[in-house]
Amino acid sequence: NSALGMTLGKAAAQVGHASMLLAGALELDPVCRWAELEFHCAVREADAARWRELTGLVRDGAAVAVRDAGFTEVAPGSMTVIAVPAADW
């Protein structure tokens, strides 16, 4: 969520959290396929229109979001990162 103005380190930590949340939300078979790929992932910055699309995926249960506790750079409950599973898992 580029609107939050997170530092690079904060954003990287949030990406790490998102990958773990995604792994926990997936069924076992897709997680195993992801593990076979050494848990490769791609990180993209989303513009405002894409962010709205991604939040829709979260609402629909097709993606997971990190909501920050608010101890450092952003307000509590801020949606910082959204993880979407790869189509081929």
N, C-alpha and C positions, 0 to 999 in steps of 0.2 A: 504494500500500500504506500506508494510514493508520496501521497498527500500527508503522511505522518512525519516526513523529514527525518527518518531514522538514520543513524550513522551506518557506515558500511558494516562495522562489527556487529551492531545490533541486528541489522537485516540478515547477516549471515547466521547468527544464532537462531533467529526466527525460522529461517529455512531449515536448519537442523531440527528444530522442534516439529516443523511441519512434516518432514520426512518420517519422523518417528510416529507422529499421529496417523499419518497415512498408512504406514505399515500395520499399525494396530487396528485400523478400520477395515482393512482389506480381508477378504477370505483367504484361507491358507494357500490355495493353488496360485493365485496371483502373487502373493508374497514370495512363494518359492520361485516363481519365474523371475521376479525382480531380483531375488538373491542370486540366481544363476547369472544375472547381468551385473553382478557385484554392486547392486543398489545404485546403478547409474541414474542420474537425474539431470534435468536441465532447469536453469533458473532464468526467468524472464521478468522484466518489469512491465507491468500492465498500465496502460493509460486509463483514464476515467471510464471510458466505454467498456473496455475489456474487464475492468474491475467489477463493474455492474454485472456483466455476464458471469463472471466467476462467483460472485456472491449468490447469484441465482443457482449455480451448481451446488453451492453449499446448502442452500435452502432445500434443494431437491435431493440431497443426500448423495450426490455424485462427486463431491469433493469435500475436503476437510479444511477448516480454518484454524489458525492460531489466534487466540484472544489473549492479549498480554495482561499480566497481573498489575502492571503499572508501577513497578518499583524503580524503574530507571528513566527511560526517555519518553514514554508515551503514556497516555491516560489509561487507567484501568479499564479493561474490557475492549480496548481497541483491537480491531481485526487487522493483524499485521501482515500475514502471509496466507495464501491459499494454495493447497497442494491438490493436484488433479492426477489421478492415475493414468498411466500411458494406455493408449487404446489397444495395444497389442499384448497386454498382460492377460 
